[in-house]
């Protein structure tokens, strides 16, 4: 868990421009007290239940289990309103922003799911919303761009660097520096300066909170043997691990994007290729040159196309508490088609990486494996359609 200075071991902290210090310090001082207050929790739980549709089901995937000769349960975050886990965090943060008196919301997005979730809660609350998105991602995630605009958000393209998630985050931070007084930045993952990684993990922890009683209800025990989740920044993984972090009997599997191959030069496998450094306000593992310049990541999935990971995950992997697996584009696409045709569920490309891990993961026949099905694949159909001939 994070300490009072925002560190998970040697990862974390708050490396921020002076202009942002008042905003970040205000949030740091009050986020725990505000979010744990009865008033906040009443609003948060009500919206999660009546608006988001929680609890999300825990589903025993019988045909998938039969194929892999083990017991595979899917935590169905894809069934949330907006189609992913991202809405859990944006509900929490819009309530936080209201209590801080912020009237303008900015966000970054890669795959677009966080952008849609942010635009959704801003529409719900009648708040101005600006979403920064890489020019490349705007093109490859066009359905989500349309959804954001339909919801009334302004989508601003990031045209520098690789024109993907890293660059969208850079632009959002620049905006925040220029508008510190009235603006709250809803960061979409467990990245950024403290308290964001911890705050986002707390809002996403509803995932593992539900898993405890759902597993007890279905299997007679609340602990699975293995939890598998994809990791870019890592908010869905943080949420599914949260209540199991101190349970050493539960294996935590973090699945990253290997792109065209870990050592191909077109990869986002940070745990293998990364070294310790600072990105977007925290010390973590990131892909960088010897002199500290960011190496551009690559993944077919926009949500995993990020050169770092959240400091919580860097610490879990560095200490051996979590195991990292890297999955290529090809294997992720193959896993997506297999899930679709085995269970009738089309996963997001990000989530497909987690399913591909089943082909390399070591497990026993009587194990209980929970995969966090973090998002649905509607947004990726244009990409999947390029592979239809290969998977007829």
C-alpha positions in Angstrom: 0.0 0.0 0.0 1.0 3.6 -0.5 2.8 5.5 2.3 2.0 9.1 3.4 4.4 10.5 0.8 2.8 8.6 -2.1 5.4 5.9 -2.5 4.9 2.1 -3.1 8.4 1.1 -2.0 10.7 3.2 -4.2 8.0 4.0 -6.8 5.5 6.8 -6.8 5.8 10.3 -5.3 4.7 13.6 -6.8 7.0 15.2 -9.3 5.0 18.2 -10.4 5.5 21.8 -11.7 5.1 24.5 -9.1 1.9 25.8 -10.7 0.2 22.5 -10.0 1.3 22.2 -6.4 -1.8 23.8 -4.8 -4.1 21.5 -6.8 -2.3 18.3 -6.1 -1.7 19.2 -2.4 -5.4 20.1 -1.9 -6.3 16.7 -3.3 -3.7 14.9 -1.3 -4.9 16.5 2.0 -8.5 15.6 1.6 -9.0 12.7 -0.8 -9.1 10.0 1.8 -11.3 11.9 4.3 -13.7 13.0 1.6 -14.0 9.7 -0.2 -14.6 7.8 3.0 -17.2 10.2 4.4 -20.7 8.8 4.7 -22.1 11.5 2.4 -19.6 10.7 -0.4 -20.0 6.9 0.0 -23.8 7.2 -0.2 -23.6 9.1 -3.5 -20.9 6.9 -4.9 -22.6 3.6 -4.0 -26.0 4.9 -5.3 -24.6 5.8 -8.7 -22.6 2.6 -9.0 -25.7 0.6 -8.4 -28.4 2.6 -10.1 -26.4 4.3 -12.9 -23.4 2.1 -13.7 -25.3 -1.2 -13.0 -23.1 -2.7 -10.4 -22.4 -5.3 -9.1 -21.0 -6.6 -12.4 -21.5 -10.4 -12.7 -18.8 -13.0 -12.0 -19.4 -15.5 -14.7 -18.1 -19.1 -14.9 -17.0 -19.5 -18.5 -17.8 -23.2 -18.9 -16.6 -23.7 -22.5 -13.4 -21.7 -21.9 -12.8 -23.7 -18.7 -13.3 -27.0 -20.5 -10.8 -26.0 -23.2 -8.1 -25.0 -20.7 -9.0 -27.8 -18.2 -9.3 -25.5 -15.2 -12.0 -23.2 -13.7 -12.1 -19.8 -15.3 -14.4 -17.0 -14.0 -14.8 -13.7 -15.8 -15.4 -10.5 -13.9 -17.8 -8.8 -16.3 -16.7 -5.1 -16.2 -17.6 -5.0 -19.9 -21.3 -4.9 -18.8 -20.9 -1.6 -16.9 -22.6 1.5 -18.4 -20.1 2.8 -21.1 -18.7 -0.7 -21.5 -15.6 -0.8 -19.3 -14.3 -0.5 -15.8 -13.4 3.2 -16.4 -16.8 4.5 -15.2 -16.0 3.3 -11.6 -13.2 5.9 -11.3 -14.9 8.7 -13.2 -18.0 8.5 -10.9 -15.7 8.8 -7.9 -13.6 11.6 -9.3 -16.6 13.8 -10.5 -18.0 13.5 -7.0 -14.6 14.6 -5.7 -14.4 17.5 -8.1 -17.8 18.7 -7.0 -16.7 18.7 -3.4 -13.6 20.7 -4.3 -15.6 23.3 -6.2 -14.1 22.5 -9.6 -16.3 23.6 -12.6 -14.2 22.3 -15.5 -13.0 18.8 -16.2 -10.1 17.6 -18.4 -9.0 14.1 -19.1 -6.7 12.0 -21.3 -7.6 8.9 -23.2 -6.0 6.2 -25.3 -8.6 3.6 -26.3 -11.3 6.1 -25.6 -13.1 4.2 -22.8 -11.8 6.6 -20.2 -12.8 9.6 -22.4 -16.3 8.2 -22.8 -16.6 7.5 -19.1 -15.4 11.1 -18.3 -17.7 12.6 -20.9 -20.6 10.5 -19.5 -20.2 11.7 -15.9 -19.7 15.3 -17.0 -23.0 15.1 -19.0 -24.6 13.6 -15.9 -23.5 16.4 -13.7 -23.7 19.2 -16.3 -20.0 20.1 -16.2 -17.7 21.3 -19.1 -15.5 18.4 -20.4 -12.4 18.5 -22.5 -10.7 15.2 -23.5 -7.2 15.0 -25.0 -6.6 12.1 -27.3 -3.7 11.2 -29.6 -4.3 11.9 -33.3 -3.5 8.2 -34.1 -5.9 7.0 -31.5 -8.7 9.3 -32.7 -8.4 7.5 -36.0 -8.2 3.9 -34.7 -10.9 4.4 -32.0 -13.4 6.4 -34.0 -16.5 4.9 -32.4 -15.5 6.2 -29.0 -14.7 9.7 -30.4 -18.2 9.8 -31.7 -19.6 8.8 -28.3 -17.6 11.5 -26.6 -18.9 14.2 -29.0 -22.5 12.9 -28.7 -22.1 13.3 -24.9 -21.1 17.0 -25.4 -17.3 16.7 -24.7 -14.7 18.5 -26.8 -12.1 16.1 -28.1 -8.7 17.8 -28.6 -6.1 15.9 -30.7 -2.5 15.5 -29.5 -0.3 15.9 -32.5 3.2 15.6 -31.0 5.4 12.6 -30.5 3.7 9.3 -31.3 0.3 11.0 -31.2 -1.0 8.3 -28.7 -1.7 8.1 -25.0 1.6 9.5 -23.7 1.1 12.6 -25.8 -2.5 13.0 -24.8 -1.4 12.9 -21.2 1.2 15.6 -21.9 -1.4 17.9 -23.4 -3.8 17.4 -20.5 -1.1 18.3 -18.0 -0.2 21.4 -20.0 -3.9 22.4 -19.9 -4.0 21.9 -16.1 -0.9 24.0 -15.6 -2.7 26.8 -17.5 -6.0 26.4 -15.7 -5.2 25.3 -12.2 -7.9 27.1 -10.2 -11.2 25.9 -11.8 -10.1 22.7 -13.4 -9.9 19.1 -12.1 -7.9 16.6 -14.1 -9.6 13.2 -14.1 -6.7 10.8 -14.6 -7.9 7.6 -16.0 -5.4 5.1 -14.6 -3.2 4.4 -11.6 -0.5 6.8 -12.9 0.4 10.4 -12.3 1.5 12.2 -9.1 0.3 11.1 -5.7 -2.5 10.9 -4.7 -3.9 9.8 -8.1 -2.5 6.3 -8.2 -4.0 5.5 -4.8 -7.2 7.4 -5.3 -7.9 5.7 -8.6 -7.1 2.3 -7.1 -9.5 3.0 -4.2 -12.4 3.9 -6.6 -11.6 0.8 -8.7 -11.4 -1.5 -5.7 -15.1 -2.1 -5.9 -14.1 -4.8 -8.5 -12.2 -7.0 -6.0 -14.7 -6.0 -3.2 -17.4 -7.7 -5.2 -15.2 -10.6 -6.2 -14.8 -11.6 -2.5 -18.5 -12.3 -1.9 -19.2 -13.4 -5.4 -16.6 -16.2 -5.2 -17.8 -17.1 -1.8 -21.3 -17.4 -3.1 -20.3 -19.5 -6.2 -17.3 -21.6 -4.9 -17.5 -21.6 -1.1 -14.3 -19.6 -0.7 -13.6 -15.9 -1.3 -10.0 -16.3 -2.6 -9.2 -17.4 -6.2 -5.9 -19.0 -6.9 -5.0 -16.6 -9.7 -6.2 -13.2 -10.8 -5.3 -12.1 -14.4 -5.7 -8.5 -15.7 -4.2 -6.5 -18.6 -1.9 -3.7 -17.6 -1.1 -0.4 -19.4 -1.3 2.1 -16.7 -3.1 -0.5 -14.8 -6.4 0.7 -13.2 -8.4 -2.4 -14.0 -5.6 -4.6 -12.6 -5.3 -2.4 -9.5 -9.1 -2.7 -8.9 -9.1 -6.5 -9.3 -6.0 -7.0 -7.1 -6.9 -4.5 -4.4 -8.5 -6.7 -1.7 -6.1 -9.5 -2.4 -2.8 -7.6 -2.2 -2.0 -9.0 1.3 -3.2 -12.5 0.5 0.0 -14.2 -0.6 -1.9 -17.4 -1.6 -3.5 -15.4 -4.5 -1.2 -15.1 -7.6 -1.5 -11.7 -9.3 -0.8 -11.8 -13.1 -0.1 -8.5 -14.9 -0.4 -8.9 -18.7 1.4 -6.3 -20.9 1.5 -5.6 -24.6 4.5 -7.0 -26.4 3.3 -5.5 -29.7 5.3 -7.0 -32.6 7.5 -8.8 -30.0 9.3 -7.8 -26.8 12.6 -7.0 -28.5 11.2 -6.0 -31.9 11.5 -2.2 -31.2 7.7 -2.1 -31.5 6.5 -3.1 -28.0 5.0 -1.7 -24.8 6.4 -4.5 -22.4 7.5 -2.0 -19.7 8.3 -4.6 -17.0 10.9 -6.2 -19.3 12.1 -3.2 -21.2 11.6 -0.5 -18.6 14.1 1.1 -16.1 13.4 3.4 -13.1 12.6 6.9 -14.0 9.9 9.7 -13.8 7.0 10.1 -16.2 3.8 12.1 -15.8 4.5 13.0 -12.1 5.6 9.7 -10.6 8.7 7.5 -10.3 8.1 4.2 -11.9 9.3 1.8 -14.6 9.3 3.3 -18.0 10.8 2.7 -21.4 13.6 5.2 -21.9 17.0 5.6 -23.5 20.2 5.7 -21.4 20.0 9.5 -21.2 16.4 9.4 -20.1 14.5 10.1 -23.3 11.2 8.3 -23.6 11.1 5.4 -26.1 7.9 5.4 -28.1 5.8 2.3 -27.2 3.7 0.4 -29.6 0.6 -1.9 -29.2 -2.3 -2.7 -31.5 -4.4 -1.8 -28.4 -4.6 2.0 -27.8 -5.1 1.5 -24.0 -1.9 -0.5 -23.5 0.2 1.8 -25.8 2.0 3.6 -22.9 5.7 3.7 -22.1 5.3 3.2 -18.3 3.1 1.4 -15.7 1.6 2.7 -12.6 3.9 2.9 -9.5 1.8 0.3 -7.6 2.4 -2.2 -10.4 6.0 -1.3 -10.7 6.4 -2.1 -7.0 4.3 -5.3 -7.2 6.4 -6.6 -10.1 9.7 -5.4 -8.7 9.1 -7.2 -5.4 7.8 -10.4 -7.1 4.3 -10.0 -5.6 2.9 -9.8 -9.2 4.0 -11.8 -12.2 4.3 -10.0 -15.6 3.5 -11.7 -18.9 4.0 -10.0 -22.3 1.6 -10.8 -25.1 2.0 -9.9 -28.8 -0.6 -8.3 -31.1 -1.1 -11.5 -33.0 -1.8 -13.6 -29.9 -4.2 -11.0 -28.4 -6.2 -10.9 -31.6 -6.3 -14.7 -31.7 -7.5 -14.8 -28.1 -10.2 -12.2 -28.8 -11.6 -14.4 -31.7 -11.4 -17.5 -29.5 -13.4 -15.9 -26.6 -16.0 -14.5 -29.0 -16.6 -17.9 -30.6 -16.3 -19.9 -27.3 -18.3 -17.7 -24.9 -20.2 -15.3 -27.2 -18.3 -12.3 -25.7 -16.3 -9.9 -27.8 -13.6 -8.4 -25.6 -11.7 -5.1 -26.0 -8.3 -5.5 -27.5 -6.7 -4.5 -24.2 -8.7 -7.2 -22.4 -7.8 -9.8 -25.1 -4.2 -9.7 -23.9 -5.3 -11.1 -20.5 -7.1 -14.0 -22.2 -4.0 -14.8 -24.4 -2.1 -15.2 -21.1 -4.0 -18.5 -20.6 -1.8 -20.1 -23.3 1.4 -19.4 -21.4 0.3 -19.3 -17.7 1.1 -22.2 -15.4 -1.9 -23.4 -13.5 -3.4 -26.6 -12.0 -6.6 -28.3 -13.0 -8.5 -27.5 -9.8 -7.4 -23.8 -9.7 -9.9 -21.0 -9.7 -8.7 -18.3 -12.2 -10.5 -14.9 -12.3 -9.9 -12.8 -15.5 -10.9 -9.2 -15.3 -12.9 -8.7 -18.5 -12.2 -5.0 -18.3 -14.0 -3.8 -21.5 -16.1 -4.8 -24.5 -14.8 -4.9 -28.0 -17.3 -2.7 -30.0 -14.7 0.0 -30.3 -12.2 -2.4 -31.9 -14.4 -4.0 -34.5 -12.7 -2.0 -37.3 -9.4 -3.5 -36.3 -10.8 -7.0 -35.7 -12.5 -6.9 -39.2 -9.0 -6.9 -40.8 -8.5 -10.4 -39.4 -11.9 -12.0 -40.3 -10.4 -14.0 -43.2 -7.7 -15.5 -40.9 -10.3 -16.6 -38.4 -13.1 -18.0 -40.6 
